[in-house]
Amino acid sequence: MRSDRLHEAPLGLKIAAGLGLLFLQLPILLIFVYAFTIEEKSFKWPPPGFTLQWFGRAWARPDVWEALSLSVQVAAIATAVALVLGTLAAAAVARSNFFGRESISLLLVLPIALPGIVTGIALRSAFGIMEIPFSFWTIVLGHATFCVVVVYNNAVARFRRLSGSLIEASYDLGADGFQTFRYVILPNIGTALLAGGMLAFALSFDEVIVTTFTAGQQTTLPIWMLEELIRPRERPVTNVVAMLVVVVTFLPILGAYYLTRDGAETAGSGK
């Protein structure tokens, strides 16, 4: 009983934590409220009334579906590229000793440490010098630069906790490189790759700054939402789209939490 009391958080800390969570979540709650308002072009509080008409309007607008489709495709391909490159880079850095390893590790994480506008300007300049026209693939390349970072950070941490003796034992028992990866390495780093991939997808899906410099005339969903807020036509439609994105993305995040919460222990670590 006494031990439980010693570990119980003070009342002031609980109140501060609650206020902090409220401050962070209140804007999201307002998005939900204004998705149902009858007001079309402004935000009044309290809302003058509530309606469901904006859900039908959002469903019927082809520009919403085009932007959503582009964002999903870009995020999926950028995440796939990041999973391959980030995992390979993590394996090389964590399992090998070579000259310049720390410098390479720093260069790998640099894109996410730099301001997005710096990355965007650099990519736009590079595409201009190489005379690469802006297209779907320039957006993917731009997003992959920072998606690789989050996959790499998750994978390299798990690789460093993976005991090398397990890999050596696999080879001693006659397994080849592919079998060792499939049956030993992948089960141990799988949850880290899942978490990194989901984070990479989320970062790509809602990226605005880098996309602005690499998209040309194409419009992803975040760019569409930004343009709708600047030049509102049916402003509640933007809130409906934002609300649906929050609801849809919450489910896989919740699933990933339950899948990865028991994956912290790596076989052979600490032995």
C-alpha positions as CSV (number, residue, x, y, z in Angstrom):
1,M,0.0,0.0,0.0
2,R,2.8,2.4,1.0
3,S,4.7,1.6,-2.2
4,D,1.6,2.4,-4.4
5,R,1.3,5.8,-2.7
6,L,5.0,6.5,-3.3
7,H,4.5,5.9,-7.0
8,E,1.2,7.8,-7.3
9,A,1.5,11.0,-9.3
10,P,0.8,14.2,-7.4
11,L,-2.6,15.9,-8.0
12,G,-1.0,18.9,-9.5
13,L,0.9,16.8,-12.1
14,K,-2.4,15.0,-13.0
15,I,-4.2,18.3,-13.5
16,A,-1.3,19.7,-15.6
17,A,-1.3,16.5,-17.7
18,G,-5.1,16.7,-18.2
19,L,-4.9,20.3,-19.3
20,G,-2.1,19.5,-21.7
21,L,-4.1,16.7,-23.3
22,L,-7.1,19.0,-23.5
23,F,-5.0,21.7,-25.2
24,L,-3.8,19.2,-27.8
25,Q,-7.1,17.5,-28.5
26,L,-9.4,20.5,-28.5
27,P,-8.6,21.6,-32.1
28,I,-9.5,18.1,-33.3
29,L,-12.8,18.2,-31.4
30,L,-13.6,21.5,-33.0
31,I,-13.0,19.9,-36.4
32,F,-15.6,17.3,-35.6
33,V,-18.1,19.9,-34.4
34,Y,-17.7,22.1,-37.5
35,A,-18.2,19.1,-39.8
36,F,-21.9,19.3,-38.8
37,T,-22.5,23.0,-38.8
38,I,-25.0,24.6,-41.2
39,E,-22.7,27.7,-41.6
40,E,-21.0,27.4,-45.0
41,K,-18.2,30.0,-45.1
42,S,-17.3,31.0,-41.5
43,F,-16.7,29.5,-38.1
44,K,-19.2,30.8,-35.5
45,W,-19.3,29.7,-31.9
46,P,-21.6,28.2,-30.9
47,P,-22.6,26.8,-34.3
48,P,-25.9,28.1,-35.4
49,G,-27.2,24.7,-36.2
50,F,-26.2,21.2,-37.2
51,T,-26.7,19.2,-40.4
52,L,-25.5,16.0,-42.2
53,Q,-25.6,17.5,-45.7
54,W,-21.8,18.1,-45.9
55,F,-21.1,14.4,-45.8
56,G,-23.1,13.9,-49.0
57,R,-21.4,16.9,-50.6
58,A,-17.9,15.6,-49.7
59,W,-18.8,12.1,-51.1
60,A,-20.0,13.6,-54.4
61,R,-17.0,15.9,-55.0
62,P,-14.5,14.2,-57.4
63,D,-11.7,16.5,-56.4
64,V,-11.8,15.0,-52.9
65,W,-11.4,11.5,-54.3
66,E,-8.6,12.5,-56.7
67,A,-6.6,14.1,-53.9
68,L,-7.2,11.2,-51.5
69,S,-6.2,8.7,-54.2
70,L,-3.0,10.6,-55.0
71,S,-2.0,10.9,-51.3
72,V,-2.6,7.2,-50.6
73,Q,-0.6,6.1,-53.7
74,V,2.3,8.4,-52.8
75,A,2.4,7.4,-49.2
76,A,2.2,3.7,-50.0
77,I,5.1,3.8,-52.5
78,A,7.2,6.1,-50.4
79,T,6.7,3.8,-47.4
80,A,7.7,0.8,-49.5
81,V,10.9,2.5,-50.7
82,A,11.6,3.6,-47.1
83,L,11.1,0.1,-45.7
84,V,13.6,-1.4,-48.2
85,L,16.3,1.3,-48.0
86,G,15.9,2.0,-44.3
87,T,16.1,-1.6,-43.4
88,L,19.2,-2.2,-45.5
89,A,20.9,0.9,-44.2
90,A,20.1,0.0,-40.6
91,A,21.5,-3.5,-41.1
92,A,24.7,-2.1,-42.5
93,V,25.2,0.5,-39.8
94,A,24.2,-1.8,-36.9
95,R,25.9,-5.0,-37.9
96,S,29.1,-3.8,-39.6
97,N,32.1,-1.7,-38.6
98,F,33.6,0.5,-41.4
99,F,35.2,3.8,-41.9
100,G,32.7,6.7,-41.8
101,R,29.9,4.7,-40.2
102,E,28.8,7.5,-37.9
103,S,28.9,10.1,-40.7
104,I,26.7,8.0,-42.8
105,S,24.3,7.5,-39.8
106,L,24.2,11.3,-39.4
107,L,23.5,11.9,-43.1
108,L,20.6,9.3,-43.0
109,V,18.8,11.2,-40.2
110,L,19.6,14.7,-41.5
111,P,16.5,15.1,-43.8
112,I,14.1,14.9,-40.9
113,A,16.2,17.2,-38.7
114,L,16.3,19.9,-41.4
115,P,13.3,22.3,-41.7
116,G,10.9,21.0,-44.4
117,I,11.3,24.2,-46.4
118,V,15.0,23.6,-46.7
119,T,14.5,20.0,-47.9
120,G,11.8,21.2,-50.4
121,I,14.0,24.0,-51.8
122,A,16.9,21.5,-52.1
123,L,14.8,18.9,-53.9
124,R,13.3,21.5,-56.3
125,S,16.7,22.8,-57.2
126,A,18.0,19.3,-57.8
127,F,15.1,18.5,-60.0
128,G,15.6,21.7,-61.9
129,I,19.3,21.1,-62.5
130,M,18.7,17.6,-63.7
131,E,15.7,18.8,-65.8
132,I,13.3,16.3,-64.2
133,P,9.7,17.4,-64.8
134,F,7.5,17.5,-61.7
135,S,5.3,14.4,-61.6
136,F,3.9,11.7,-59.3
137,W,7.4,10.3,-58.9
138,T,9.0,13.6,-57.8
139,I,6.5,13.7,-54.9
140,V,7.4,10.1,-54.1
141,L,11.1,10.9,-54.1
142,G,10.6,13.9,-51.9
143,H,8.6,12.0,-49.4
144,A,11.0,9.0,-49.4
145,T,13.8,11.3,-48.2
146,F,12.2,11.6,-44.7
147,C,10.3,8.3,-44.7
148,V,13.6,6.5,-44.9
149,V,14.7,8.2,-41.7
150,V,11.8,6.9,-39.5
151,V,12.2,3.4,-40.7
152,Y,15.9,3.5,-40.3
153,N,15.7,4.8,-36.7
154,N,13.3,2.0,-35.7
155,A,15.2,-0.7,-37.5
156,V,18.7,0.3,-36.3
157,A,17.6,0.3,-32.7
158,R,16.1,-3.2,-33.0
159,F,19.2,-4.5,-34.9
160,R,21.5,-3.3,-32.1
161,R,19.4,-5.3,-29.6
162,L,19.5,-8.4,-31.7
163,S,22.1,-10.9,-30.5
164,G,24.7,-11.7,-33.2
165,S,24.9,-15.2,-31.8
166,L,21.4,-16.0,-33.2
167,I,22.6,-15.2,-36.7
168,E,25.8,-17.2,-36.2
169,A,23.8,-20.1,-34.9
170,S,21.5,-20.0,-38.0
171,Y,24.5,-20.2,-40.3
172,D,26.1,-23.0,-38.2
173,L,22.9,-25.0,-38.6
174,G,23.1,-24.8,-42.4
175,A,20.7,-21.9,-43.2
176,D,21.6,-19.6,-46.1
177,G,21.3,-15.8,-46.0
178,F,17.6,-15.7,-47.1
179,Q,16.6,-18.4,-44.6
180,T,18.4,-16.6,-41.8
181,F,16.7,-13.3,-42.7
182,R,13.2,-15.0,-43.0
183,Y,13.3,-17.2,-39.9
184,V,15.6,-15.3,-37.5
185,I,16.1,-11.6,-38.4
186,L,12.6,-10.7,-39.7
187,P,10.6,-12.1,-36.7
188,N,12.8,-10.1,-34.4
189,I,12.7,-6.8,-36.3
190,G,9.1,-7.2,-37.7
191,T,7.4,-5.1,-35.1
192,A,9.9,-2.3,-35.5
193,L,9.4,-2.3,-39.3
194,L,5.7,-2.2,-38.7
195,A,5.9,0.8,-36.4
196,G,8.4,2.6,-38.7
197,G,6.3,1.8,-41.8
198,M,3.1,3.2,-40.2
199,L,4.8,6.3,-39.0
200,A,6.4,6.8,-42.5
201,F,3.0,6.4,-44.1
202,A,1.4,8.9,-41.7
203,L,4.2,11.5,-42.3
204,S,3.9,11.1,-46.1
205,F,0.1,11.2,-46.1
206,D,0.0,14.6,-44.3
207,E,3.1,16.2,-45.7
208,V,2.5,19.8,-47.0
209,I,5.8,21.7,-47.3
210,V,7.9,19.2,-49.3
211,T,4.9,18.4,-51.5
212,T,4.5,22.1,-52.3
213,F,8.0,22.2,-53.8
214,T,7.8,18.8,-55.6
215,A,4.2,18.4,-56.8
216,G,4.0,20.8,-59.7
217,Q,0.3,21.0,-60.6
218,Q,-0.8,17.9,-58.7
219,T,-2.8,18.1,-55.6
220,T,-2.5,15.8,-52.6
221,L,-5.1,15.7,-49.9
222,P,-3.3,18.0,-47.5
223,I,-2.7,20.5,-50.3
224,W,-6.4,20.3,-51.3
225,M,-7.4,21.0,-47.7
226,L,-5.1,24.0,-47.5
227,E,-6.4,25.4,-50.7
228,E,-10.0,24.9,-49.5
229,L,-9.3,26.8,-46.3
230,I,-7.6,29.7,-48.2
231,R,-10.3,29.9,-50.9
232,P,-13.4,28.4,-49.2
233,R,-16.2,27.2,-51.3
234,E,-17.9,24.8,-48.9
235,R,-15.7,25.0,-45.8
236,P,-17.5,22.3,-43.7
237,V,-16.6,19.8,-46.5
238,T,-13.0,20.3,-45.5
239,N,-13.8,19.5,-41.9
240,V,-15.7,16.4,-43.0
241,V,-12.7,15.2,-44.9
242,A,-10.4,16.0,-42.0
243,M,-12.7,14.1,-39.6
244,L,-12.9,11.0,-41.8
245,V,-9.1,11.0,-42.1
246,V,-8.8,11.1,-38.3
247,V,-11.3,8.3,-37.8
248,V,-9.8,6.1,-40.6
249,T,-6.2,6.5,-39.5
250,F,-7.0,5.9,-35.8
251,L,-7.9,2.3,-36.4
252,P,-4.6,1.1,-37.9
253,I,-2.7,3.1,-35.3
254,L,-4.7,1.4,-32.5
255,G,-4.0,-1.9,-34.2
256,A,-0.3,-1.2,-34.4
257,Y,-0.2,-0.3,-30.8
258,Y,-1.6,-3.7,-29.7
259,L,0.6,-5.5,-32.2
260,T,3.8,-3.8,-31.1
261,R,3.4,-3.3,-27.3
262,D,4.5,-6.9,-26.6
263,G,7.3,-6.7,-29.2
264,A,9.9,-4.8,-27.2
265,E,11.7,-7.9,-26.1
266,T,14.2,-9.1,-28.8
267,A,15.3,-12.7,-28.8
268,G,18.8,-13.1,-27.5
269,S,19.1,-9.5,-26.3
270,G,21.1,-9.0,-23.2
271,K,22.6,-12.5,-23.3
